[in-house]
């Protein structure tokens, strides 16, 4: 089914519309918040951004999802999910107001990053609760359609929120006070998601009582054991494991490309003009968003035409070749186009990874498999930014970084194809003549 057809089907459910509305409002706020943090960390007129600061900023945005991800399920399977959706926005809103106050008071950056980490930690509980609540508001025969619609819509709305954040920055200004107003606005908008969640019945979203469920402390200890079991299970399903590995490789090289682009705009294209640099990066984010959305449309047709095992290396190879061709001239026009290319390729690989894990991994291991998935998705991005901090020059113009990205994509494509290539059965031994 097409995206529009899937959306039309699932929107018929009243409870789904309310949960969906809660997600859209919250992720719109996320876009404003992430833009505010990025603007403060990378494009503040008062600071001199380095590749190390870029790595630190990306770590703040993503590490809570990697570190907390496997553990939040223990609590959202014990606490009322509807109450989490109602209370978490107020907690996050209060933390955002604190963060805004810290920025306005010009406190040291580590204090702001600490507040931002707390905001994102709360948000991890919120998003996990949204995901766990979906089966409670969608009939089983429509769950596939809902899973196709919800992540894409959330991503698009986050991009829209970032765009609104850019417009608000033009109104509020790019100084510390303007960033503080942006963060406060994000907090107020996020609080509105609580009002939407309150329209749902308290017991609608579960979890159901289970007397055999282990205590929270024991469950937390079981998480690490469970992750190890999930990893062992994945190794036995080579297509799913390889496709998840392809996704992780893309996130690594995409992270390097992100750090490279930020420093190039900050110091190579617009040295000293932070507003113009931020506008350039915003354009790249916008073209990446268009690529993400296009990938949702073309990937089902491409995988039907070529199969997942062929489409993934095609996407990876194209990403490497086109990134080299577009970025190596180090002209500003090439980066938005490269952003579009990486958006299409990356989202294509992610859709294929989602599909193979859901298709091949046994149901009792799915939760643990996706916990590993989330850790790789965000952790590899941060790891790439850390590597970039070590190799990028002050102005960002690095042929080595572009070569690592371009060649790395090709190596990932070849490795994936070798792992997923159908294994030939040994030829039968001819019978001895009688």
Secondary structure as UniProt FT lines:
FT   HELIX           3..10
FT   TURN            11..12
FT   HELIX           14..42
FT   TURN            45..46
FT   HELIX           51..67
FT   HELIX           69..76
FT   TURN            77..78
FT   HELIX           81..104
FT   TURN            105..106
FT   HELIX           109..133
FT   HELIX           134..136
FT   HELIX           140..142
FT   HELIX           143..172
FT   HELIX           176..197
FT   TURN            198..199
FT   TURN            202..205
FT   TURN            211..212
FT   HELIX           216..235
FT   HELIX           238..263
FT   HELIX           264..269
FT   TURN            271..272
FT   HELIX           274..306
FT   HELIX           308..327
FT   TURN            328..329
FT   HELIX           332..360
FT   HELIX           363..391
FT   TURN            394..395
FT   HELIX           399..420
//
